[in-house]
Amino acid sequence: MATNLSRVSLAHLPTPLQPLERLSRELGGPQLWIKRDDLTGLALGGNKTRKLEFLMGEAIHRQAQTVITAGSVQSNHARQTAAAAARCGLRCILVLSPMAPAEPEGNLFLDHLLGAQIRWAGDRDRDEFMQQIADQERVANRTPYIIPYGGSNALGAAAYFEAMHEMVRQSRQAQVEFDSVVFASSSGGTQSGMVAGSAAMHYPGRIVGMSVDEPSDMLAQRVLRLARLTIEYLDVRVEVSEDRVIVVDDYVGEGYAIMGEPEREAIDLLARFEGILLDPVYTAKAMAGLIDLVRKKTWRQDQAVLFWHTGGAPALFAYRDRLLRR
């Protein structure tokens, strides 16, 4: 990986790689393991912290005073960006969609606590709105730096190119080979970095993104395009083939941020068998898909499967009434 990228230290790395022994026995399937990127440490952690090490490094390199990014009401990326900006002494403006809820719960509460300014996009295009805010910052004689939705550009994806190398080192130390790596995929940056990293290492395992909102063909095209841009950005000489990009959209359920019974079961199982918290928006959908595939005997019992936990537990508090309802 290129060594000339600007970077700030934000994450607690490497994150743990651990077996899910009780859940594996309960489901009667393959050996399940988990990569704990919910423990990256920045304002309750999550996968975006890895990306923000590079993105905030670039913002500081460009002498920015304000970082601007976008997300949904319960955006993990927005929360971690607000925390990273506070850590680096920069202003943070969050463009959130669609409108302010009656009460700021979960991630949105933390956005406020971390000192971010919130601008509600309503029905406006978020990218255009961010550009307008950047123009306003320039008029106020402040240099803005726009971080794309989800931190999903080649610079952000480079963090998960590196993370794949971290995971492979850990798996070798643990003497385990994963047939598949499964995780929630949405804006595509995390998956693109993993795909690029796996191609560079000629990693034989399947990188399986569980879409939480988009059709598989749409998300797969974006992941492939960004993975190739990441390889080019890092100046790595390797070809990223289409067959490395695997997106499953069978577990979107009722739609983005809508929690159904599969997500509720996934949250309950991880909490009660492993003491690990999932969130209703991203990781519970991905784990619900993994659980269903295990029950369908997708993998043999002598195989190992890794669930890469991308974080998001603060959103649980915005869903507490629905999670406690039986």
FENPESUL-V281503 format. One record per pair of residues at least 4 apart in sequence whose ideal C-beta (glycine too) atoms are under 7 Angstrom apart, sorted by sequence separation. I is the first residue (numbers start at 1). J is the second residue. If there is no record, write none. Layout:
# FENPESUL-V281503
i=I j=J
i=I j=J
This chain:
# FENPESUL-V281503
i=20 j=24
i=21 j=25
i=22 j=26
i=23 j=27
i=41 j=45
i=45 j=49
i=48 j=52
i=51 j=55
i=52 j=56
i=53 j=57
i=54 j=58
i=55 j=59
i=56 j=60
i=57 j=61
i=58 j=62
i=60 j=64
i=71 j=75
i=75 j=79
i=76 j=80
i=77 j=81
i=78 j=82
i=79 j=83
i=80 j=84
i=81 j=85
i=82 j=86
i=83 j=87
i=84 j=88
i=104 j=108
i=105 j=109
i=107 j=111
i=108 j=112
i=109 j=113
i=110 j=114
i=124 j=128
i=125 j=129
i=126 j=130
i=127 j=131
i=128 j=132
i=129 j=133
i=130 j=134
i=131 j=135
i=132 j=136
i=133 j=137
i=134 j=138
i=135 j=139
i=136 j=140
i=147 j=151
i=148 j=152
i=152 j=156
i=153 j=157
i=154 j=158
i=157 j=161
i=158 j=162
i=159 j=163
i=160 j=164
i=162 j=166
i=163 j=167
i=164 j=168
i=165 j=169
i=166 j=170
i=167 j=171
i=168 j=172
i=169 j=173
i=170 j=174
i=188 j=192
i=189 j=193
i=190 j=194
i=191 j=195
i=192 j=196
i=193 j=197
i=194 j=198
i=195 j=199
i=196 j=200
i=197 j=201
i=214 j=218
i=216 j=220
i=217 j=221
i=218 j=222
i=219 j=223
i=220 j=224
i=221 j=225
i=222 j=226
i=223 j=227
i=224 j=228
i=225 j=229
i=226 j=230
i=227 j=231
i=228 j=232
i=229 j=233
i=230 j=234
i=240 j=244
i=254 j=258
i=259 j=263
i=261 j=265
i=262 j=266
i=263 j=267
i=264 j=268
i=265 j=269
i=266 j=270
i=267 j=271
i=268 j=272
i=269 j=273
i=270 j=274
i=271 j=275
i=279 j=283
i=280 j=284
i=282 j=286
i=283 j=287
i=284 j=288
i=285 j=289
i=286 j=290
i=287 j=291
i=288 j=292
i=289 j=293
i=290 j=294
i=291 j=295
i=292 j=296
i=294 j=298
i=299 j=303
i=315 j=319
i=316 j=320
i=319 j=323
i=320 j=324
i=321 j=325
i=24 j=29
i=40 j=45
i=59 j=64
i=85 j=90
i=104 j=109
i=111 j=116
i=121 j=126
i=124 j=129
i=137 j=142
i=148 j=153
i=151 j=156
i=152 j=157
i=171 j=176
i=185 j=190
i=198 j=203
i=211 j=216
i=214 j=219
i=231 j=236
i=253 j=258
i=259 j=264
i=271 j=276
i=278 j=283
i=279 j=284
i=293 j=298
i=294 j=299
i=39 j=45
i=40 j=46
i=71 j=77
i=85 j=91
i=138 j=144
i=171 j=177
i=185 j=191
i=254 j=260
i=270 j=276
i=271 j=277
i=278 j=284
i=299 j=305
i=24 j=31
i=38 j=45
i=42 j=49
i=71 j=78
i=85 j=92
i=111 j=118
i=137 j=144
i=171 j=178
i=183 j=190
i=231 j=238
i=253 j=260
i=316 j=323
i=24 j=32
i=38 j=46
i=59 j=67
i=69 j=77
i=104 j=112
i=121 j=129
i=211 j=219
i=270 j=278
i=23 j=32
i=37 j=46
i=40 j=49
i=69 j=78
i=198 j=207
i=231 j=240
i=253 j=262
i=278 j=287
i=37 j=47
i=40 j=50
i=82 j=92
i=134 j=144
i=253 j=263
i=81 j=92
i=251 j=262
i=267 j=278
i=19 j=31
i=20 j=32
i=69 j=81
i=82 j=94
i=134 j=146
i=195 j=207
i=228 j=240
i=266 j=278
i=20 j=33
i=181 j=194
i=194 j=207
i=227 j=240
i=267 j=280
i=19 j=33
i=20 j=34
i=67 j=81
i=119 j=133
i=209 j=223
i=18 j=33
i=17 j=33
i=18 j=34
i=78 j=94
i=130 j=146
i=191 j=207
i=224 j=240
i=94 j=111
i=263 j=280
i=267 j=284
i=270 j=287
i=290 j=307
i=17 j=35
i=18 j=36
i=67 j=85
i=78 j=96
i=191 j=209
i=224 j=242
i=266 j=284
i=15 j=35
i=16 j=36
i=100 j=120
i=287 j=307
i=15 j=36
i=75 j=96
i=99 j=120
i=224 j=245
i=259 j=280
i=263 j=284
i=266 j=287
i=15 j=37
i=94 j=116
i=96 j=118
i=223 j=245
i=263 j=285
i=266 j=288
i=269 j=291
i=16 j=39
i=67 j=90
i=71 j=94
i=73 j=96
i=92 j=115
i=93 j=116
i=94 j=117
i=98 j=121
i=99 j=122
i=126 j=149
i=265 j=288
i=15 j=39
i=66 j=90
i=72 j=96
i=92 j=116
i=93 j=117
i=94 j=118
i=95 j=119
i=96 j=120
i=97 j=121
i=98 j=122
i=181 j=205
i=185 j=209
i=223 j=247
i=257 j=281
i=15 j=40
i=65 j=90
i=66 j=91
i=67 j=92
i=68 j=93
i=69 j=94
i=70 j=95
i=71 j=96
i=72 j=97
i=92 j=117
i=94 j=119
i=96 j=121
i=98 j=123
i=180 j=205
i=185 j=210
i=220 j=245
i=263 j=288
i=266 j=291
i=64 j=90
i=65 j=91
i=93 j=119
i=95 j=121
i=179 j=205
i=180 j=206
i=181 j=207
i=182 j=208
i=183 j=209
i=184 j=210
i=185 j=211
i=186 j=212
i=262 j=288
i=283 j=309
i=12 j=39
i=66 j=93
i=68 j=95
i=178 j=205
i=179 j=206
i=181 j=208
i=183 j=210
i=186 j=213
i=220 j=247
i=283 j=310
i=12 j=40
i=48 j=76
i=52 j=80
i=56 j=84
i=60 j=88
i=73 j=101
i=79 j=107
i=86 j=114
i=180 j=208
i=182 j=210
i=184 j=212
i=195 j=223
i=219 j=247
i=282 j=310
i=11 j=40
i=12 j=41
i=48 j=77
i=52 j=81
i=78 j=107
i=82 j=111
i=86 j=115
i=97 j=126
i=283 j=312
i=11 j=41
i=46 j=76
i=160 j=190
i=163 j=193
i=164 j=194
i=282 j=312
i=11 j=42
i=49 j=80
i=59 j=90
i=76 j=107
i=79 j=110
i=83 j=114
i=95 j=126
i=188 j=219
i=192 j=223
i=196 j=227
i=216 j=247
i=281 j=312
i=10 j=42
i=48 j=80
i=52 j=84
i=56 j=88
i=74 j=106
i=75 j=107
i=79 j=111
i=82 j=114
i=157 j=189
i=161 j=193
i=165 j=197
i=191 j=223
i=195 j=227
i=216 j=248
i=253 j=285
i=74 j=107
i=78 j=111
i=82 j=115
i=156 j=189
i=160 j=193
i=164 j=197
i=168 j=201
i=216 j=249
i=279 j=312
i=46 j=80
i=74 j=108
i=82 j=116
i=95 j=129
i=159 j=193
i=160 j=194
i=164 j=198
i=185 j=219
i=188 j=222
i=192 j=226
i=196 j=230
i=215 j=249
i=251 j=285
i=279 j=313
i=281 j=315
i=73 j=108
i=95 j=130
i=152 j=187
i=157 j=192
i=158 j=193
i=161 j=196
i=168 j=203
i=188 j=223
i=192 j=227
i=196 j=231
i=280 j=315
i=43 j=79
i=150 j=186
i=152 j=188
i=157 j=193
i=161 j=197
i=165 j=201
i=200 j=236
i=211 j=247
i=277 j=313
i=279 j=315
i=280 j=316
i=43 j=80
i=150 j=187
i=152 j=189
i=160 j=197
i=164 j=201
i=189 j=226
i=193 j=230
i=207 j=244
i=209 j=246
i=211 j=248
i=251 j=288
i=279 j=316
i=11 j=49
i=42 j=80
i=95 j=133
i=149 j=187
i=151 j=189
i=188 j=226
i=192 j=230
i=200 j=238
i=208 j=246
i=209 j=247
i=210 j=248
i=211 j=249
i=251 j=289
i=10 j=49
i=11 j=50
i=150 j=189
i=157 j=196
i=164 j=203
i=199 j=238
i=207 j=246
i=213 j=252
i=250 j=289
i=277 j=316
i=280 j=319
i=43 j=83
i=93 j=133
i=206 j=246
i=208 j=248
i=212 j=252
i=42 j=83
i=199 j=240
i=210 j=251
i=211 j=252
i=248 j=289
i=251 j=292
i=10 j=52
i=11 j=53
i=42 j=84
i=213 j=255
i=10 j=53
i=213 j=256
i=9 j=53
i=196 j=240
i=212 j=256
i=8 j=53
i=195 j=240
i=199 j=244
i=7 j=53
i=198 j=244
i=7 j=54
i=8 j=56
i=5 j=54
i=8 j=57
i=195 j=244
i=7 j=57
i=195 j=245
i=6 j=57
i=5 j=57
i=6 j=58
i=8 j=60
i=6 j=60
i=6 j=61
i=70 j=126
i=267 j=323
i=264 j=323
i=70 j=130
i=259 j=319
i=68 j=130
i=185 j=247
i=259 j=322
i=68 j=133
i=68 j=134
i=81 j=147
i=43 j=110
i=157 j=226
i=161 j=230
i=212 j=281
i=212 j=282
i=43 j=114
i=66 j=137
i=154 j=226
i=158 j=230
i=77 j=150
i=157 j=230
i=161 j=234
i=212 j=285
i=10 j=84
i=77 j=151
i=152 j=226
i=154 j=229
i=158 j=233
i=210 j=285
i=66 j=142
i=68 j=144
i=154 j=230
i=158 j=234
i=210 j=286
i=10 j=87
i=65 j=142
i=65 j=143
i=66 j=144
i=67 j=145
i=68 j=146
i=69 j=147
i=71 j=149
i=64 j=143
i=68 j=147
i=70 j=149
i=154 j=233
i=210 j=289
i=8 j=88
i=63 j=143
i=64 j=144
i=67 j=147
i=62 j=143
i=64 j=145
i=62 j=145
i=59 j=145
i=55 j=147
i=55 j=151
i=186 j=282
i=58 j=155
i=184 j=282
i=52 j=151
i=184 j=283
i=51 j=151
i=55 j=155
i=54 j=155
i=55 j=156
i=184 j=285
i=54 j=156
i=184 j=286
i=48 j=151
i=183 j=286
i=54 j=158
i=182 j=286
i=51 j=156
i=54 j=159
i=53 j=159
i=51 j=159
i=182 j=290
i=50 j=159
i=50 j=160
i=50 j=163
i=179 j=299
i=190 j=310
i=182 j=305
i=179 j=303
i=182 j=306
i=183 j=307
i=179 j=304
i=180 j=305
i=181 j=306
i=182 j=307
i=183 j=308
i=178 j=304
i=179 j=305
i=184 j=310
i=177 j=304
i=178 j=305
i=181 j=308
i=183 j=310
i=176 j=304
i=178 j=306
i=35 j=167
i=51 j=189
i=33 j=176
i=47 j=190
i=17 j=167
i=14 j=166
i=5 j=158
i=13 j=166
i=17 j=170
i=17 j=171
i=14 j=170
i=17 j=174
i=1 j=161
i=1 j=162
i=74 j=257
i=72 j=257
i=110 j=314
i=74 j=281
i=107 j=314
i=106 j=314
i=107 j=315
i=106 j=315
i=106 j=317
i=105 j=317
i=106 j=318
i=105 j=318
i=2 j=234
i=1 j=234
i=2 j=235
i=76 j=311
i=79 j=314
i=76 j=312
i=74 j=315
i=34 j=276
i=74 j=318
i=23 j=269
i=23 j=270
i=26 j=273
i=23 j=273
i=22 j=273
i=23 j=274
i=22 j=274
i=20 j=274
i=47 j=310
i=27 j=291
i=30 j=294
i=46 j=310
i=47 j=311
i=29 j=294
i=46 j=311
i=45 j=311
i=46 j=312
i=27 j=294
i=27 j=295
i=30 j=299
i=44 j=313
i=29 j=299
i=30 j=300
i=44 j=314
i=30 j=301
i=33 j=304
i=35 j=306
i=37 j=308
i=38 j=309
i=29 j=301
i=37 j=309
i=30 j=303
i=31 j=304
i=32 j=305
i=33 j=306
i=34 j=307
i=35 j=308
i=36 j=309
i=37 j=310
i=38 j=311
i=30 j=304
i=35 j=309
i=37 j=311
i=30 j=305
i=32 j=307
i=34 j=309
i=38 j=313
